[in-house]
Amino acid sequence: MNGTVPAIPSATSTGITLHAPAPGWTHEADVVVVGSGVAGLTVALRCAAAGERVTVVTKARLDDGSTRWAQGGIAAALGDGDTPAQHEDDTLVAGAGMCDHEAVRILVTEGPDAVRRLIATGAQFDTAPESGEILLTREGGHHRRRIAHAGGDATGAEISRALIEAVRAAGIEFIENALVLDLLTDAAGRTAGVTLHVMGEGQRDGVGAVRAKAVVLATGGMGQVFSATTNPAVSTGDGVALALRAGAEVSDLEFVQFHPTVLFLGRDAEGQQPLVSEAVRGEGAYLVDADGVRFMQGQHELAELAPRDIVAKGITRRMREQGTEHMYLDARHFGADMWEHRFPTILAACRANGIDPVTEPIPVAPAAHYASGGVRTDLRGRTTVPGLYACGEVACTGVHGANRLASNSLLEGLVFAERIAADITADPQSPGEPVIPDPSTFPLLSYETRFEIQRVMTRGAGVLRSADSLRQAATALEGLYDKAVDELERDGKTAEPCVETWEASNLLLVARVLVAAASRREETRGCHWREDRPDRDDEAWRRHLVVRLTPGRTLAVSTTDTADFPLTRPETEQHS
C-alpha cells in the first residue's frame, strides 16, 4: 500500500487537459450540470427553482442518458410494513462491508419523500387499478417488495420523460450533443466552469466554454470500457476522466457490477446489449442450465434473488463447469398476458433477437452494467475540488460499497441531487477568472484504440480476475499509453482532436485506474472477484482505495483507514 488518505485531502490540479483547440465561444451561468439523467436533471430543477441560472450540457440528446435504460424501477420504503431500517439492512448486506453507513442512512430515510417529490414533478408509476396505490415488486437482495416501476419495465424512460418536461417548462437552458472536455479553475483552484465541444453546426459549435461557480458531474457510467455492456454508447467514463485531470480523487473503481442476466447474443457480440431486468426474477423467473436445473438453489437463501454479485458468480461458475457460454432464464410460466403487460420492453427486445420468452427460456450471461465507484464525494456531493460536485453513477458517495443493491441507483441520483442543489444555493462564493492552462502534453489516442482497450479489459478485468490477468491488462494498457506518449514527445504527433479520440483517451485513463485498483485489492469482495484471492479479508481490506492522477501523469493509489470516507472539506466549510 502507498499509505493512507489524510483526514482532509487537498486537491491539486494536475495541469493536464485533453488536447483540444482553444475555446471559440463563451457562455455564462451560475451552475453547469453535465448530464441529463435523473441526477443531472434533478439538480438542475432544484437549483433553478432557487433562482440559479442553470445550463445543462448533455453528450447526445436530453433523453439519451443511462436513466432511460433503467428497466426495473426505483427502490424506497413505500410499502406497508417496510421501513427505511429494513432497506438500510439490505443495502449494507449487498455492499459487502464497504458501504458508508451515514450515506446509506441518508439514502433510505430521505428516499421515500424524494420519490414522492418525483411523482409531484410528473412521473407516473404503475398503480393498482382498485386502490390507486403504487405497485411494488422485488429484486435481488431485497427482502421486501419495495421497487416502484412504470410502464411495466420502462421506469427509466418514464422518469426521464417527466424530468425533461419539467426542465423544458422551467425554461432551463440546455446544450445538446456536447462532449465536456475539462474543468476550468481560477488561480485559487476553485471551479470556474468547463470547456466543451459541441457537435454539429448551430448557434454554438466547436470548442467553447461555460463559465459557472459550480459544476455538477452527472455523466453516468463507464461501461464502454468493456466489450459487452448494458450501457449506452455515450458511457465512456468522461466525468471520471475529467475529475482525475482536475485533481479530484476517485474511489472504488474496482467494483464494477456485472449484471447477471443480459441477453446473450453470441460470443462476438459487442457494444450495448439488451438487459433482462432483475424484476423478471423478482416476479418468479428461474435461472436454469441447459438441463433445466435451478443451480442457484442452495447457493444463497434468496436463490435467484441473491445480490447481483452472487448471482453473477453463480452463473459464471456454472458456465465454467459445463463449458458453456450462457445459462437460461425461464419464465415461460408467466404466460403471454403477463409478458405483454408487465415486461413489454424486454419481450420486444427478445423477440427482435429471435427469442420468444413466452415459449422458450432466455439465454443470458453477465455483462458490465454499473460502476459502484467513481469520483469521491462527501454527503453533499462535493468532490475534493472546490465547486466541483458529482452525482449519480459517476460519483462514489459510499452508498453502494462493493456491490450496488438493485434499483438503488435511481434513488441515489434523486437524494444526492437534492443535497447538491441545497449546498450550491447556500454557497455565495464566486470564482475568479479562469486560469488558461498550458498547451496539453496529454496525448490523444486513435479511435481504433477504443476497441483494443475493450478487448484488454474484458480479458483481464472482467467478471473473473487474477494477479496474472490484471498484470497482463496493465501491461497492455500502459503499452497503448506509452506508444501515444512516445509519438507525441518524439514526433510532436497525436491523434486528431475529435469526439472519438477524446472518448478513447478518457476510456484509457479510467481503464488504467480500474486495473490499478483491482490489482491492489488482493481479496474477493462484492463484485470484485479475484480467482487467486478467493476469500474476503476484512482485516486488511475493509477500506477504500483512493486514486489520484499526478502532474507527472502517473497514478497515486492510497487507502482509507476504515470503510467510511474521510471528509472532502474541513468542518468549517460545511453549510448548515
ZALORO-613601 format. One line per field, with one value per residue (C-alpha): x, y, z. Coordinates in pm, whole numbers, plus 50000, padded with zeros to 5 digits. Example, Ala and Ser with C-alpha at 12.3 -4.5 7.8 and 13.67 -1.06 7.14 Angstrom:
# ZALORO-613601
x	(51230 | 51367)
y	(49550 | 49894)
z	(50780 | 50714)
//
This chain:
# ZALORO-613601
x	(50000 | 50110 | 49999 | 49663 | 49444 | 49478 | 49165 | 49117 | 49293 | 49376 | 49311 | 49596 | 49531 | 49735 | 49777 | 49671 | 49397 | 49282 | 49450 | 49187 | 49152 | 49114 | 48751 | 48593 | 48285 | 48183 | 47856 | 47779 | 47581 | 47571 | 47560 | 47654 | 47516 | 47690 | 47448 | 47074 | 46975 | 46781 | 47072 | 47157 | 46802 | 46702 | 46995 | 46903 | 46538 | 46617 | 46885 | 46665 | 46378 | 46613 | 46691 | 47021 | 47099 | 47142 | 47280 | 47251 | 47514 | 47447 | 47654 | 47369 | 47004 | 46839 | 46674 | 46980 | 47133 | 47155 | 46841 | 46604 | 46753 | 46664 | 46400 | 46340 | 46247 | 46339 | 46379 | 46227 | 46044 | 45697 | 45501 | 45304 | 45533 | 45851 | 46084 | 46400 | 46582 | 46497 | 46604 | 46928 | 46996 | 46954 | 47180 | 47455 | 47445 | 47471 | 47759 | 47973 | 48110 | 48218 | 47919 | 47950 | 47681 | 47583 | 47548 | 47321 | 47114 | 47062 | 46963 | 46696 | 46549 | 46534 | 46444 | 46067 | 45999 | 46235 | 46026 | 45708 | 45858 | 45945 | 45581 | 45478 | 45709 | 45502 | 45642 | 45364 | 45434 | 45226 | 44937 | 44672 | 44351 | 44125 | 44316 | 44547 | 44839 | 45183 | 45260 | 45582 | 45797 | 46108 | 46457 | 46780 | 46898 | 46567 | 46373 | 46058 | 45865 | 45989 | 46062 | 45826 | 45804 | 45646 | 45523 | 45585 | 45958 | 46012 | 46069 | 46374 | 46201 | 45906 | 46130 | 46331 | 46014 | 45878 | 46204 | 46267 | 45915 | 45976 | 46313 | 46159 | 45867 | 46110 | 46293 | 46627 | 46886 | 47049 | 47323 | 47281 | 47535 | 47818 | 48114 | 48260 | 48637 | 48795 | 48731 | 48815 | 48958 | 49069 | 49408 | 49296 | 49199 | 48824 | 48591 | 48516 | 48336 | 48410 | 48537 | 48328 | 48291 | 47953 | 47898 | 47731 | 47655 | 47436 | 47446 | 47730 | 47960 | 48312 | 48505 | 48372 | 48349 | 48069 | 48172 | 47999 | 48061 | 47961 | 47996 | 47792 | 47916 | 47621 | 47776 | 47674 | 47896 | 48191 | 48052 | 48201 | 48540 | 48431 | 48337 | 47986 | 47780 | 47425 | 47541 | 47467 | 47747 | 47789 | 47905 | 48279 | 48385 | 48412 | 48318 | 48566 | 48843 | 48768 | 48771 | 49104 | 49266 | 49124 | 49297 | 48993 | 49004 | 48823 | 48746 | 48616 | 48658 | 48747 | 48387 | 48222 | 47888 | 47824 | 47451 | 47379 | 47107 | 47195 | 47051 | 47323 | 47369 | 47678 | 48042 | 48139 | 47861 | 47999 | 47863 | 47532 | 47348 | 46979 | 46920 | 46677 | 46572 | 46614 | 46244 | 46178 | 46336 | 46154 | 45826 | 45927 | 46154 | 46415 | 46780 | 46849 | 47122 | 47072 | 46933 | 46674 | 46848 | 46796 | 47161 | 47117 | 46919 | 47143 | 47395 | 47210 | 46895 | 46739 | 46843 | 46783 | 46716 | 47054 | 47257 | 47385 | 47748 | 47646 | 47415 | 47676 | 47935 | 47688 | 47617 | 47985 | 48079 | 47810 | 47921 | 48278 | 48172 | 47970 | 48193 | 47910 | 47881 | 47546 | 47275 | 46896 | 46626 | 46299 | 45978 | 45753 | 45513 | 45436 | 45219 | 45173 | 44949 | 45197 | 45487 | 45295 | 45174 | 45447 | 45759 | 45673 | 46018 | 46206 | 45960 | 46015 | 46394 | 46392 | 46164 | 46371 | 46661 | 46469 | 46378 | 46022 | 46027 | 45663 | 45758 | 46133 | 46393 | 46603 | 46981 | 47161 | 47515 | 47673 | 47786 | 47927 | 47642 | 47719 | 48019 | 47977 | 48277 | 48354 | 48450 | 48474 | 48224 | 48101 | 47738 | 47663 | 47805 | 48121 | 48445 | 48792 | 48798 | 48608 | 48298 | 48304 | 48023 | 47940 | 47610 | 47467 | 47678 | 47980 | 48002 | 48120 | 47911 | 47979 | 47618 | 47691 | 48003 | 48142 | 47815 | 47510 | 47174 | 46925 | 46731 | 46921 | 47086 | 46788 | 46720 | 47080 | 47054 | 46740 | 46851 | 47202 | 47096 | 46869 | 47154 | 47388 | 47134 | 47090 | 47466 | 47512 | 47230 | 47366 | 47715 | 47762 | 48121 | 48210 | 48528 | 48789 | 48895 | 48969 | 49335 | 49423 | 49617 | 49938 | 49909 | 49838 | 50106 | 49850 | 49836 | 49517 | 49458 | 49324 | 48960 | 49061 | 49236 | 48890 | 48828 | 49169 | 49104 | 48770 | 48927 | 49207 | 48964 | 48723 | 49005 | 49188 | 48948 | 48605 | 48391 | 48689 | 49022 | 49361 | 49701 | 49819 | 49522 | 49540 | 49916 | 49864 | 49589 | 49807 | 50098 | 49876 | 49715 | 50047 | 50178 | 49897 | 49961 | 50342 | 50315 | 50099 | 50336 | 50640 | 50482 | 50391 | 50729 | 50940 | 50746 | 50509 | 50221 | 49897 | 49563 | 49341 | 49124 | 48765 | 48492 | 48617 | 48977 | 48872 | 48648 | 48926 | 49162 | 48905 | 48846 | 49216 | 49251 | 48961 | 49074 | 49420 | 49265 | 49030 | 49313 | 49544 | 49278 | 49177 | 49541 | 49593 | 49281 | 49408 | 49080 | 48738 | 48463 | 48131 | 48162 | 48544 | 48627 | 48991 | 49041 | 49382 | 49243 | 48903 | 48835 | 48713 | 48975 | 48815 | 49127 | 49339 | 49085 | 48772 | 48878 | 48863 | 49125 | 49158 | 49331 | 49464 | 49630 | 49962 | 50104 | 50356 | 50066 | 50116 | 49852 | 49884 | 49694 | 49625 | 49383 | 49134 | 49159 | 48805 | 48507 | 48374 | 48510 | 48709 | 48583 | 48637 | 48634 | 48711 | 48412 | 48421 | 48322 | 48014 | 47700 | 47425)
y	(50000 | 50359 | 50494 | 50615 | 50905 | 51213 | 51317 | 51625 | 51583 | 51889 | 51875 | 51986 | 52045 | 51813 | 52075 | 51804 | 51865 | 51696 | 51818 | 52046 | 52379 | 52693 | 52782 | 52987 | 53097 | 53154 | 53115 | 53241 | 53053 | 53008 | 52630 | 52397 | 52042 | 51784 | 51504 | 51466 | 51162 | 51155 | 51301 | 51587 | 51699 | 51687 | 51912 | 52146 | 52172 | 52231 | 52493 | 52675 | 52680 | 52860 | 53128 | 52998 | 53033 | 52674 | 52530 | 52156 | 52011 | 51666 | 51448 | 51345 | 51445 | 51520 | 51177 | 50972 | 50921 | 50597 | 50673 | 50588 | 50239 | 50155 | 49882 | 49753 | 50060 | 50272 | 50131 | 50304 | 50200 | 50291 | 49974 | 49866 | 49709 | 49824 | 50068 | 50264 | 50047 | 49732 | 49899 | 50001 | 49644 | 49508 | 49782 | 49713 | 49338 | 49386 | 49632 | 49359 | 49564 | 49863 | 50099 | 50432 | 50386 | 50751 | 50775 | 50469 | 50610 | 50931 | 50738 | 50525 | 50791 | 51073 | 50840 | 50797 | 51171 | 51219 | 50967 | 51149 | 51475 | 51295 | 51192 | 51553 | 51653 | 51435 | 51082 | 50825 | 50489 | 50176 | 50164 | 49915 | 49984 | 49948 | 50138 | 50359 | 50254 | 50225 | 49868 | 49734 | 49442 | 49265 | 49245 | 49077 | 49142 | 49292 | 49105 | 49306 | 49436 | 49795 | 49858 | 50111 | 50070 | 50242 | 50114 | 49762 | 49760 | 50115 | 50300 | 50493 | 50612 | 50745 | 50923 | 51073 | 51191 | 51359 | 51536 | 51654 | 51801 | 51979 | 52114 | 52249 | 52401 | 52573 | 52733 | 52581 | 52625 | 52313 | 52238 | 51905 | 51700 | 51841 | 51647 | 51814 | 51820 | 51969 | 52172 | 52542 | 52667 | 53004 | 53090 | 52956 | 52619 | 52679 | 52559 | 52826 | 52629 | 52375 | 52352 | 52153 | 52059 | 52095 | 51859 | 51993 | 52343 | 52591 | 52895 | 52728 | 52475 | 52353 | 52403 | 52658 | 52733 | 52762 | 52970 | 52895 | 52895 | 52529 | 52229 | 51914 | 51597 | 51366 | 51194 | 50836 | 50532 | 50387 | 50055 | 50110 | 50025 | 49661 | 49490 | 49395 | 49619 | 49728 | 50091 | 50317 | 50416 | 50753 | 50588 | 50633 | 50747 | 51114 | 51250 | 51034 | 51119 | 51493 | 51479 | 51295 | 51553 | 51827 | 51675 | 51513 | 51175 | 50865 | 50560 | 50203 | 50183 | 49815 | 49741 | 49710 | 49536 | 49279 | 49232 | 48859 | 48842 | 49016 | 48872 | 48652 | 48742 | 48533 | 48525 | 48807 | 49047 | 49391 | 49725 | 49778 | 49454 | 49413 | 49386 | 49133 | 49311 | 49163 | 49229 | 48929 | 48712 | 48917 | 48807 | 48441 | 48353 | 48080 | 48055 | 47714 | 47538 | 47352 | 47054 | 47269 | 47251 | 47554 | 47591 | 47895 | 47694 | 47610 | 47883 | 48159 | 48190 | 48411 | 48180 | 48371 | 48687 | 48692 | 49013 | 49061 | 48976 | 48637 | 48558 | 48669 | 48446 | 48157 | 48185 | 48217 | 47914 | 47702 | 47815 | 47713 | 47378 | 47293 | 47460 | 47679 | 48048 | 48119 | 47996 | 48037 | 48243 | 48051 | 48250 | 48050 | 48005 | 48380 | 48330 | 48571 | 48818 | 48882 | 48918 | 49165 | 49383 | 49359 | 49331 | 49467 | 49621 | 49300 | 49092 | 49314 | 49300 | 48921 | 48878 | 49122 | 48884 | 48570 | 48454 | 48423 | 48408 | 48303 | 47968 | 47924 | 48006 | 48319 | 48271 | 48503 | 48580 | 48851 | 49181 | 49506 | 49710 | 49962 | 50131 | 50120 | 50352 | 50687 | 51041 | 51055 | 51287 | 51379 | 51365 | 51687 | 51559 | 51771 | 51640 | 51732 | 52018 | 52326 | 52394 | 52056 | 51814 | 51464 | 51277 | 50950 | 50672 | 50896 | 50959 | 50746 | 50854 | 50536 | 50418 | 50116 | 49978 | 49675 | 49593 | 49805 | 49684 | 49657 | 49977 | 50191 | 50383 | 50596 | 50668 | 50774 | 51010 | 51171 | 51200 | 51329 | 51561 | 51740 | 51762 | 51905 | 52169 | 52271 | 52309 | 52510 | 52751 | 52807 | 52891 | 53259 | 53217 | 53304 | 53204 | 53438 | 53449 | 53105 | 53026 | 52933 | 52604 | 52549 | 52358 | 51997 | 51732 | 51458 | 51253 | 51158 | 50803 | 50694 | 50591 | 50230 | 50215 | 50212 | 49856 | 49735 | 49882 | 49699 | 49367 | 49408 | 49494 | 49212 | 48956 | 49081 | 49274 | 49125 | 48910 | 48687 | 48845 | 48732 | 48884 | 48741 | 48863 | 49208 | 49225 | 49145 | 49406 | 49671 | 49596 | 49620 | 49946 | 50105 | 49994 | 50179 | 50487 | 50477 | 50445 | 50757 | 50946 | 50844 | 50962 | 51294 | 51355 | 51223 | 51346 | 51601 | 51399 | 51297 | 51181 | 51448 | 51610 | 51491 | 51320 | 50970 | 51037 | 51224 | 50930 | 50678 | 50882 | 50901 | 50526 | 50452 | 50670 | 50510 | 50164 | 50228 | 50336 | 50037 | 49790 | 49961 | 49937 | 49581 | 49474 | 49634 | 49480 | 49130 | 48972 | 48879 | 49116 | 49211 | 49239 | 49225 | 48856 | 48752 | 48385 | 48387 | 48553 | 48385 | 48494 | 48821 | 48977 | 49234 | 49289 | 49401 | 49526 | 49664 | 50006 | 50204 | 50253 | 50615 | 50710 | 51043 | 51140 | 51316 | 51606 | 51353 | 51154 | 50860 | 50715 | 50758 | 50490 | 50516 | 50366 | 50497 | 50390 | 50247 | 50172 | 50524 | 50805 | 51094 | 51448 | 51623 | 51963 | 52093 | 52101 | 52482 | 52472 | 52255 | 52459 | 52448)
z	(50000 | 49935 | 50272 | 50393 | 50292 | 50516 | 50704 | 50486 | 50150 | 49945 | 49573 | 49349 | 48981 | 48763 | 48492 | 48247 | 47992 | 47676 | 47360 | 47204 | 47021 | 47232 | 47315 | 47039 | 47236 | 47598 | 47784 | 48136 | 48403 | 48780 | 48762 | 48480 | 48504 | 48288 | 48207 | 48157 | 48362 | 48687 | 48884 | 48650 | 48575 | 48942 | 49035 | 48751 | 48857 | 49224 | 49151 | 48900 | 49150 | 49392 | 49135 | 48997 | 48625 | 48517 | 48195 | 48129 | 47898 | 47757 | 47528 | 47298 | 47327 | 47659 | 47667 | 47566 | 47911 | 48109 | 48311 | 48027 | 48001 | 48363 | 48348 | 48699 | 48899 | 49197 | 49549 | 49851 | 50170 | 50044 | 50118 | 50424 | 50681 | 50510 | 50684 | 50600 | 50855 | 50658 | 50333 | 50507 | 50618 | 50265 | 50123 | 50378 | 50315 | 49938 | 49985 | 50144 | 50431 | 50221 | 50248 | 50426 | 50693 | 50713 | 50336 | 50336 | 50624 | 50429 | 50117 | 50283 | 50514 | 50259 | 49975 | 50021 | 50022 | 49726 | 49530 | 49629 | 49500 | 49176 | 49146 | 49210 | 48926 | 48694 | 48700 | 48675 | 48839 | 48791 | 49037 | 49144 | 48946 | 49250 | 49520 | 49318 | 49540 | 49382 | 49275 | 49423 | 49314 | 49445 | 49302 | 49403 | 49758 | 49875 | 50141 | 50070 | 49774 | 49755 | 49386 | 49227 | 48848 | 48550 | 48216 | 48339 | 48266 | 48136 | 48463 | 48347 | 48032 | 48235 | 48488 | 48204 | 48029 | 48342 | 48428 | 48073 | 48054 | 48384 | 48267 | 47948 | 48140 | 48379 | 48086 | 48184 | 47912 | 47772 | 47523 | 47345 | 47151 | 47358 | 47499 | 47807 | 47791 | 48103 | 48417 | 48431 | 48761 | 48894 | 49044 | 49385 | 49235 | 49263 | 48987 | 48729 | 48457 | 48185 | 47829 | 47587 | 47223 | 47056 | 46765 | 46454 | 46338 | 46519 | 46741 | 46928 | 46765 | 46809 | 47131 | 47377 | 47748 | 48001 | 48300 | 48631 | 49006 | 49034 | 48804 | 48868 | 48703 | 48630 | 48330 | 48410 | 48390 | 48204 | 48078 | 47733 | 47881 | 47827 | 47501 | 47614 | 47840 | 47914 | 47899 | 47601 | 47363 | 47537 | 47865 | 47815 | 48162 | 48062 | 48406 | 48597 | 48349 | 48371 | 48751 | 48756 | 48527 | 48750 | 49055 | 49217 | 49386 | 49262 | 49471 | 49446 | 49068 | 49100 | 49199 | 48858 | 48874 | 48604 | 48561 | 48583 | 48319 | 47996 | 47675 | 47523 | 47156 | 47081 | 47184 | 46947 | 47046 | 47134 | 47247 | 47424 | 47498 | 47593 | 47967 | 48115 | 48432 | 48776 | 48819 | 48593 | 48863 | 49124 | 48969 | 48977 | 48682 | 48739 | 48640 | 48488 | 48295 | 47967 | 48160 | 48336 | 48675 | 48907 | 49005 | 49234 | 49487 | 49780 | 49694 | 49884 | 50093 | 49825 | 49537 | 49210 | 49413 | 49587 | 49545 | 49192 | 49260 | 49400 | 49107 | 48850 | 49017 | 49031 | 48659 | 48573 | 48783 | 48619 | 48275 | 48354 | 48499 | 48191 | 47931 | 47800 | 47719 | 47879 | 48113 | 48077 | 48244 | 48237 | 48269 | 48040 | 48331 | 48322 | 48015 | 47724 | 47909 | 48190 | 47950 | 47734 | 48021 | 48285 | 48068 | 47722 | 47664 | 47743 | 47543 | 47239 | 47276 | 47299 | 47001 | 46798 | 46851 | 46760 | 47113 | 47243 | 47625 | 47628 | 47476 | 47542 | 47808 | 47752 | 47703 | 47947 | 48060 | 48279 | 48120 | 48254 | 48399 | 48673 | 48834 | 49211 | 49243 | 49086 | 49182 | 49561 | 49726 | 50070 | 50182 | 49994 | 49667 | 49693 | 49550 | 49671 | 49415 | 49547 | 49339 | 49164 | 49251 | 49133 | 49143 | 49015 | 48869 | 48810 | 49187 | 49475 | 49773 | 49971 | 49931 | 49713 | 49877 | 49693 | 49518 | 49440 | 49567 | 49281 | 49199 | 49450 | 49165 | 49064 | 49432 | 49491 | 49195 | 49339 | 49701 | 49647 | 49364 | 49608 | 49860 | 49597 | 49496 | 49861 | 49902 | 49582 | 49661 | 50013 | 49885 | 49794 | 49671 | 49314 | 49136 | 48996 | 48634 | 48486 | 48451 | 48095 | 48114 | 47925 | 47598 | 47685 | 47679 | 47732 | 47410 | 47233 | 47118 | 46783 | 46757 | 46691 | 47029 | 47193 | 47074 | 47186 | 47534 | 47547 | 47449 | 47705 | 47984 | 47900 | 47904 | 48210 | 48434 | 48367 | 48596 | 48682 | 48771 | 48894 | 48958 | 48626 | 48420 | 48576 | 48519 | 48153 | 48128 | 48297 | 48064 | 47756 | 47869 | 47959 | 47620 | 47444 | 47655 | 47620 | 47241 | 47224 | 47458 | 47253 | 46930 | 47090 | 47251 | 46963 | 46660 | 46810 | 46673 | 46840 | 46711 | 46560 | 46830 | 46785 | 46985 | 46902 | 47009 | 47324 | 47420 | 47357 | 47574 | 47854 | 47835 | 47863 | 48172 | 48359 | 48248 | 48396 | 48726 | 48739 | 48677 | 48927 | 49199 | 49112 | 49122 | 49462 | 49622 | 49700 | 49806 | 49670 | 49783 | 49628 | 49252 | 49264 | 49213 | 49238 | 49145 | 49314 | 49629 | 49672 | 50030 | 50180 | 50410 | 50640 | 50848 | 50556 | 50303 | 50471 | 50347 | 50027 | 49760 | 49652 | 49326 | 49200 | 48876 | 48943 | 48738 | 48610 | 48459 | 48696 | 48928 | 49306 | 49497 | 49872 | 50123 | 50375 | 50738 | 50750 | 50527 | 50598 | 50383 | 50532 | 50470 | 50140 | 50318 | 50667 | 50905 | 50898 | 50532 | 50593 | 50525 | 50786)
//
